[in-house]
Amino acid sequence: CCVDSISNRSAIWKSVKDQTQFWCDGRMLGEVIRILSATDLPSQAHYTTTLFPQSQAQTGTCTTQSTIYTANLAAGLMLHQFTRWLRSIKTDQDVSMNLLASEMNYSTSLY
């Protein structure tokens, strides 16, 4: 899922959560990336906690001319989670990367 609003994410998740075995959501704001994967009940429950009202969302654009590479990194991280899932390797349910600060944090799903 790579949509621009949290309200759209919530609506899509509500529609597909009981019909999908793999879900991955890429979120960005400037040089900060967050990749969320849901592949089992615990990671689905975690994903649900990351959804909130649109009024609470930070304003800003996902990419600007100088940070388009961030979208490429996000796409690569999402594809990486998908290939791990295809190979029955544990997926990371929540990955955060701040490129400006050179920080990366993650938590692994129980799958």
MOJOLIN-V78383 format. One record per backbone hydrogen bond with DSSP energy under -1.0 kcal/mol. CO is the residue of the C=O (numbers start at 1). NH is the residue of the N-H. If there is no record, write none. Layout:
CO	NH
CO	NH
This chain:
1	26
5	9
6	10
7	11
8	12
9	13
10	14
11	15
12	16
13	17
16	19
23	38
25	36
27	34
29	32
31	99
32	29
33	97
34	27
35	95
36	25
38	23
40	44
41	45
42	46
43	47
44	48
45	49
47	50
48	51
53	56
54	57
61	30
64	67
67	70
68	72
69	73
70	74
71	75
72	76
73	77
74	78
75	79
76	80
77	81
78	82
79	83
80	84
81	85
82	86
83	87
84	89
85	88
91	109
93	37
94	107
95	35
96	105
97	33
98	103
103	98
105	96
107	93
107	94
